[in-house]
């Protein structure tokens, strides 16, 4: 079965995150692939919160998922929360029990552990021996009298289960490898495989596009769907996202390194994240790396999604982010970095946003294409806002010198530059540049030596934007004060 077999119908796809933490970059990719597919076919993208794991689900996690998707620009057409749909699941569970496709299992946790132990000894692929299927009515009444709370298990068939997948192709699953799945826990809570396929049917989902980590669930969901008489959606399982060691990128092993909102906090742009995750497992050709959202909608194709895992390459994400930052005009880029200056305590823009706007834009323009993330603006520009910085030891050793003789020469050079800059009446870039070059040329001083000596005095470091831009932006009074401070430090 291929993708085109259902595209004549009204396409409905869904993303179904569990609100047990942040939105994972793999989850963002799943959301994007579904969203792109819906957009291509003029269909609907549904957001369904799978919160049947009540012990781990939180409202805060749910809100974080909402915020991350909105920040990425992935909007949804309909929204559902599974915990609000218990009556629907109860009705279908009754149908499964009445049709003898499911049964109550009264095994205690201790008995189940004994069964698992025996299965391991026998090297059986199953951890449950289906004994609940064959309970007599007398045994059931006895267990009820003991106060045992049963769970509900689905009966697995004796014939192979056919799984059709748009990406992975078709296969038959040996039923002997599947145990009778618990579909309702003893506390009455339905589990993922039951609620997922019921909701897919109720919401008329046509395509289930999700990660291959769910592949083992697909055959179980097919069994449940068949027992309930549902039409099956088309399945498409996208490859895992891997770290550079080949291990699955996961919350468990990588923590918040995989959290979408973490990248937002660090100053990544949503366009970069979307472009990056789109290329995890999908390719258009061997040449194009950068795609606008419009191009992704036009060119995305499940047929071009690979079967093997894709490596999360942070260097590529950084490159993409730098590209997108550099596409912003200066006013927009300034708007983007102001929150990071504020967070670092360098500006209080809310108290007077118009008083220094031109100055802030000039700083951003001076920084140029040096930003990998928006957060980089802080270390790259801190010295514009404060003289409370350390002199970089390596830069000091190289340009100011470590011997008394070299330090004395640096003091003399800074003293001369102090006098030159103090005497400038119109403190503009052209006059500053002309005056400094005149001093270096007349005294046979290498220009780079004078530049770096002065740069360290003004910024504490030996790299950054044009020195003349720095001098103008810091301002004459502050420049003179910092040079005097450096002379004393030498």
C-alpha positions in Angstrom: 0.0 0.0 0.0 1.5 3.4 -0.9 0.9 7.0 0.1 -1.3 7.8 -3.0 -3.9 5.3 -2.1 -5.6 7.6 0.4 -4.7 11.0 -0.9 -8.0 11.2 -2.7 -9.7 11.2 0.7 -9.6 14.1 3.0 -6.2 13.8 4.7 -6.2 13.9 8.5 -3.0 13.4 10.4 -2.1 13.8 14.0 0.7 14.3 16.5 0.1 12.7 19.8 2.7 13.7 22.4 2.7 12.6 26.0 2.8 15.5 28.5 5.5 14.0 30.6 8.3 16.5 29.8 9.5 18.9 27.1 9.0 18.6 23.4 11.9 16.5 22.0 13.6 17.5 18.7 12.4 14.1 17.4 8.9 15.1 18.4 9.3 18.3 16.6 10.3 16.4 13.5 7.2 14.2 13.8 5.0 17.2 14.2 6.7 18.9 11.2 6.4 15.9 8.9 2.7 15.5 9.8 2.0 19.2 9.4 3.8 19.4 6.0 1.9 16.3 4.7 -1.4 17.9 5.8 -0.5 21.2 4.1 0.4 19.4 0.9 -2.9 17.7 0.7 -5.1 20.5 2.0 -5.8 18.3 5.0 -6.0 18.7 8.7 -3.3 18.5 11.4 -4.6 17.3 14.7 -2.8 17.8 18.1 -3.8 15.0 20.5 -2.4 15.0 24.0 -1.9 11.4 25.1 -2.0 11.8 28.9 -3.3 8.4 30.0 -0.1 8.0 32.1 -1.7 10.1 34.8 1.2 9.6 37.3 3.7 11.3 34.9 1.5 13.7 32.9 1.5 17.4 34.0 -0.2 20.6 32.9 3.2 22.3 32.8 4.5 19.7 30.3 1.4 20.1 28.2 1.9 23.9 28.1 5.5 23.5 27.2 4.6 21.4 24.3 2.0 24.0 23.2 4.6 26.8 23.5 7.3 24.9 21.6 5.0 24.1 18.7 3.6 27.6 18.5 7.2 29.0 18.5 8.1 26.7 15.6 5.0 28.0 13.8 3.4 24.5 13.6 -0.3 25.4 14.2 -3.0 22.7 14.6 -6.5 22.6 13.3 -8.1 20.5 16.1 -7.0 19.7 19.6 -7.9 16.8 21.9 -6.9 15.5 25.4 -7.2 11.8 26.0 -8.0 12.1 29.7 -11.2 13.9 28.7 -12.3 11.0 26.6 -12.6 8.1 29.1 -16.3 7.4 28.3 -15.4 6.7 24.7 -12.7 4.2 25.7 -15.0 2.5 28.2 -17.5 1.9 25.5 -15.0 0.2 23.2 -13.5 -1.9 26.0 -17.0 -3.2 26.7 -17.4 -4.1 23.0 -14.1 -6.0 23.1 -15.1 -7.9 26.1 -18.6 -8.7 24.8 -17.2 -9.9 21.5 -14.7 -12.2 23.3 -11.7 -10.3 21.8 -10.5 -9.3 25.3 -10.7 -10.7 28.8 -10.1 -9.9 32.4 -6.8 -11.0 33.9 -6.8 -11.3 37.7 -3.1 -12.1 38.1 -1.4 -10.3 41.0 1.9 -8.5 40.5 3.6 -11.4 42.4 2.1 -14.0 40.1 3.1 -12.0 37.0 6.6 -11.8 38.2 6.7 -15.6 38.7 5.4 -16.0 35.2 8.1 -13.7 33.8 10.8 -15.6 35.7 9.6 -18.9 34.3 9.4 -17.4 30.8 13.0 -16.2 31.0 14.1 -19.6 32.1 12.3 -21.2 29.2 13.8 -18.5 26.9 10.3 -17.6 25.8 9.7 -14.3 23.9 6.6 -13.8 25.9 6.4 -12.6 29.5 2.8 -13.8 30.0 1.3 -17.2 29.4 -2.3 -16.2 28.7 -3.7 -18.1 31.7 -6.3 -15.4 32.2 -8.0 -16.5 28.9 -9.0 -19.8 30.4 -10.2 -18.9 33.9 -13.3 -20.8 35.0 -16.3 -18.8 36.3 -15.6 -20.3 39.8 -12.1 -18.9 39.7 -13.3 -15.5 38.6 -15.8 -15.4 41.4 -13.2 -16.4 43.9 -10.8 -13.7 42.7 -13.6 -11.1 42.9 -14.3 -12.2 46.5 -10.6 -11.7 47.3 -11.0 -8.1 46.1 -8.6 -8.5 43.2 -8.8 -5.7 40.6 -8.4 -7.2 37.1 -6.8 -5.6 34.1 -8.1 -6.2 30.6 -6.0 -8.0 28.0 -6.6 -8.1 24.2 -6.5 -11.6 22.6 -3.7 -11.9 20.1 -4.7 -13.9 17.0 -3.1 -17.2 15.9 -2.5 -16.0 12.3 0.2 -13.6 11.1 -0.5 -9.9 11.4 0.1 -7.9 8.3 1.7 -4.5 8.7 1.8 -2.2 5.7 4.1 0.8 6.0 4.7 3.6 3.4 8.4 3.9 4.3 9.4 0.4 5.5 7.2 -1.7 3.2 5.0 -4.6 4.2 5.8 -7.4 6.6 4.0 -10.2 8.5 4.4 -10.3 12.3 4.5 -13.8 13.8 1.7 -13.8 16.4 3.7 -16.2 18.7 6.0 -13.2 19.4 3.2 -11.1 20.8 1.6 -11.6 24.2 -1.9 -10.6 25.1 -1.4 -6.9 25.6 -2.8 -5.2 28.7 -5.2 -2.6 27.3 -6.7 -1.4 30.6 -4.8 -1.3 33.8 -6.2 -2.6 37.1 -6.8 1.0 38.2 -9.2 1.4 35.2 -6.8 3.5 33.1 -6.6 2.5 29.5 -3.1 2.2 28.0 -1.5 3.8 25.0 -2.2 1.1 22.3 -5.9 1.1 23.1 -6.5 4.8 23.3 -4.3 5.6 20.3 -6.0 3.4 17.8 -9.5 4.3 19.1 -8.8 8.0 18.8 -7.3 7.4 15.3 -10.6 5.8 14.3 -12.8 8.3 16.1 -10.9 11.3 14.6 -10.8 9.7 11.2 -7.0 9.8 10.9 -6.0 8.7 7.4 -2.2 8.6 7.9 -0.2 7.8 11.1 3.3 9.3 10.6 5.5 8.6 13.6 8.9 7.4 14.7 10.1 3.8 14.3 10.2 3.5 18.1 6.4 2.9 17.8 6.8 0.2 15.3 6.3 -2.6 17.8 3.0 -1.0 18.8 1.6 -1.0 15.3 0.9 -4.7 15.1 -0.9 -4.6 18.5 -3.0 -1.6 17.4 -3.9 -3.4 14.2 -5.2 -6.3 16.3 -7.3 -3.9 18.4 -8.6 -2.1 15.3 -9.5 -5.3 13.6 -11.4 -6.6 16.6 -13.4 -3.3 16.7 -14.1 -3.3 13.0 -12.1 -0.1 12.3 -10.7 0.9 9.0 -6.9 1.1 9.4 -5.0 4.3 8.7 -1.9 4.2 6.5 1.3 3.9 8.6 4.6 5.6 7.9 7.4 5.1 10.5 10.2 7.6 10.2 13.8 6.7 11.2 15.2 7.4 14.6 17.3 10.5 15.4 20.7 9.3 16.6 23.6 11.0 18.5 27.1 10.9 17.1 27.8 7.5 18.7 24.8 5.9 16.9 22.6 5.8 20.0 19.0 7.0 19.9 18.7 10.6 20.9 16.4 10.5 24.0 15.3 12.4 27.0 16.7 9.6 29.2 20.2 9.7 27.9 20.6 13.2 26.6 18.4 15.2 29.0 17.4 18.7 28.0 20.0 18.7 25.2 17.2 17.4 23.0 14.5 19.9 24.3 13.2 22.3 21.6 12.6 25.1 24.2 16.3 24.8 25.3 17.3 25.8 21.8 14.9 28.6 21.9 16.4 29.8 25.1 19.9 29.7 23.6 18.9 31.9 20.7 18.2 29.5 17.9 15.6 30.7 15.4 12.5 28.5 14.6 13.3 28.6 10.9 16.7 27.0 11.6 15.2 24.3 13.8 12.5 23.5 11.2 15.0 23.4 8.4 17.3 21.2 10.5 14.7 18.6 11.7 13.2 18.4 8.2 16.6 17.1 6.9 16.7 14.4 9.6 15.8 11.4 7.5 14.4 13.3 4.5 16.2 14.7 1.5 15.2 16.4 -1.6 18.4 16.0 -3.6 22.1 15.9 -2.9 22.6 19.7 -3.3 19.9 21.7 -1.5 20.4 22.2 2.3 18.4 25.3 3.0 14.6 25.3 2.6 12.1 27.9 3.3 8.8 26.8 4.9 7.1 27.3 1.6 9.7 25.1 -0.2 9.3 22.4 2.5 5.5 22.3 1.9 6.0 22.1 -1.8 8.8 19.5 -1.9 8.3 17.3 1.1 7.5 13.7 0.1 7.2 10.6 2.4 8.8 8.6 -0.5 12.0 10.5 0.1 12.2 9.6 3.8 14.9 7.1 4.5 14.7 3.9 6.5 18.0 4.3 8.5 18.6 6.6 11.4 19.8 10.2 11.1 22.6 11.7 13.1 21.8 14.9 15.1 24.7 17.1 13.9 24.9 20.2 16.1 27.5 21.8 13.8 25.0 21.7 11.0 22.3 23.2 13.2 24.7 26.0 14.2 25.5 26.7 10.6 21.9 26.9 9.7 21.1 29.1 12.6 23.9 31.5 11.7 22.6 31.6 8.2 19.1 32.5 9.3 20.3 35.1 11.8 22.3 36.8 9.0 19.2 36.9 6.8 17.6 39.2 9.4 17.8 42.9 8.7 19.5 45.0 11.5 16.3 46.3 13.2 14.8 42.7 13.3 18.1 41.3 14.5 18.3 43.9 17.2 14.8 43.1 18.3 15.9 39.4 18.5 19.0 40.0 20.7 17.5 42.6 23.1 16.0 39.9 25.3 19.4 38.3 25.8 21.0 41.6 26.7 18.2 42.2 29.2 18.6 38.7 30.6 22.3 39.4 31.2 21.5 42.7 32.9 23.2 44.8 30.2 20.2 46.8 29.2 16.8 47.7 30.7 15.0 48.3 27.4 11.5 48.4 28.9 12.3 51.5 30.8 13.2 53.5 27.8 13.1 51.7 24.5 13.6 54.7 22.3 16.5 56.4 24.1 19.4 54.1 22.8 17.8 52.2 19.9 20.1 53.6 17.2 23.1 52.8 19.4 22.0 49.2 19.9 21.4 48.8 16.2 24.9 50.1 15.5 26.3 47.5 17.9 24.5 44.7 16.1 25.6 46.0 12.8 29.2 46.1 14.0 29.1 42.5 15.2 28.1 41.6 11.7 28.0 37.9 10.8 29.6 36.7 14.0 26.5 35.3 15.7 26.0 31.6 15.7 23.1 31.9 18.2 21.3 35.0 19.4 22.8 34.3 22.9 26.3 34.9 21.5 25.5 38.6 21.4 26.2 38.8 25.2 29.9 37.7 25.3 30.6 39.4 22.0 29.3 42.8 23.1 29.4 42.9 26.9 32.2 45.5 26.9 30.0 48.0 25.1 27.9 48.3 28.2 30.4 47.9 31.0 34.1 48.2 31.8 33.8 45.4 34.3 35.8 42.8 32.4 39.0 40.8 32.8 41.9 41.2 30.3 42.4 38.0 28.4 45.7 36.6 29.6 46.8 35.2 26.3 46.0 38.5 24.5 47.9 40.4 27.2 50.9 38.2 26.9 51.0 38.5 23.1 50.3 42.2 22.7 51.1 44.0 25.9 54.0 41.7 26.7 55.2 39.8 29.8 58.6 41.5 30.3 59.0 44.9 32.0 60.5 46.3 28.8 57.5 45.2 26.6 55.0 46.4 29.2 56.7 49.8 29.3 56.5 50.1 25.5 52.8 49.2 25.7 52.3 51.9 28.4 54.0 54.4 26.2 51.9 53.4 23.2 48.6 53.7 25.2 49.7 57.0 26.6 50.3 58.4 23.1 46.9 57.0 21.9 45.2 58.5 24.9 46.6 61.9 24.0 45.7 61.5 20.4 42.1 60.4 21.1 41.6 63.1 23.8 42.6 65.8 21.3 40.1 64.8 18.7 37.3 67.5 18.6 34.9 65.6 16.3 35.0 62.0 17.5 33.9 60.3 14.3 35.2 57.2 12.7 37.1 58.9 9.8 39.0 61.3 12.1 39.8 58.6 14.6 41.2 56.3 11.9 43.2 59.0 10.3 44.7 60.2 13.6 45.8 56.7 14.7 47.3 55.8 11.3 49.2 59.0 11.3 50.7 58.2 14.7 51.7 54.6 13.7 53.2 55.6 10.4 55.2 58.5 11.8 56.6 56.4 14.6 57.2 53.3 12.5 54.8 51.2 14.6 53.1 48.2 13.1 49.4 49.1 12.7 48.3 45.7 14.0 50.3 46.2 17.2 48.7 49.5 17.9 45.3 48.2 17.1 45.5 45.2 19.3 47.1 47.0 22.2 44.2 49.5 22.1 41.6 46.8 21.6 42.6 44.9 24.7 42.4 48.1 26.7 38.9 48.8 25.5 37.4 45.3 25.4 39.7 43.0 27.3 40.1 40.7 24.3 42.0 40.7 21.0 39.1 39.9 18.6 35.7 41.3 17.7 34.2 44.0 15.4 36.2 46.7 13.7 38.3 48.6 16.4 37.2 52.0 15.0 33.5 51.0 15.3 34.2 50.0 18.9 35.9 53.3 19.7 33.0 55.3 18.2 30.3 53.2 19.8 31.9 53.3 23.3 32.3 57.0 23.1 35.2 59.4 23.7 34.8 59.8 27.5 34.6 56.1 28.1 37.4 55.3 25.7 39.7 57.7 27.6 38.7 56.3 30.9 39.4 52.7 29.8 42.8 53.6 28.4 43.8 55.3 31.6 42.7 52.2 33.5 44.8 49.9 31.3 47.9 52.1 31.7 47.5 51.7 35.5 47.0 47.9 35.2 50.2 47.7 33.1 
